[in-house]
Amino acid sequence: MERRSGMENNHIHEVYELANRNTFTGKKVKERGARKATIFFCGSCGRIAGYTGSLKSYRCCNAANTGLPDCQYSKRKRDVLEGSYTEIT
């Protein structure tokens, strides 16, 4: 095992201190609040329908896991679904 020079050890110590300073800031992490209940469900498997990445439509949240074609193609536009809900109430 080779020994490191004092300058190299000093550099490693500085990097270590910098990493700790950036990692342990002492700030509290915000806890995630309760999830908003949804009323939209997949017509095929009955699981919750959630937003797509663009937030423009809903689709089955379990589509990738079930492998059912109906779940994978169950995408519905957000404004149409939410508009039909507000008309009923």
ABEGO torsion letter per residue (X at the ends): XBBBBAAAAAAAAAAAAAAAAAABAGBBBBBBBBBBBBABBBAAAGBBBBBBAAGABBBBAAAAAAGBAAAAAABBBAAAAAAAAAAAX
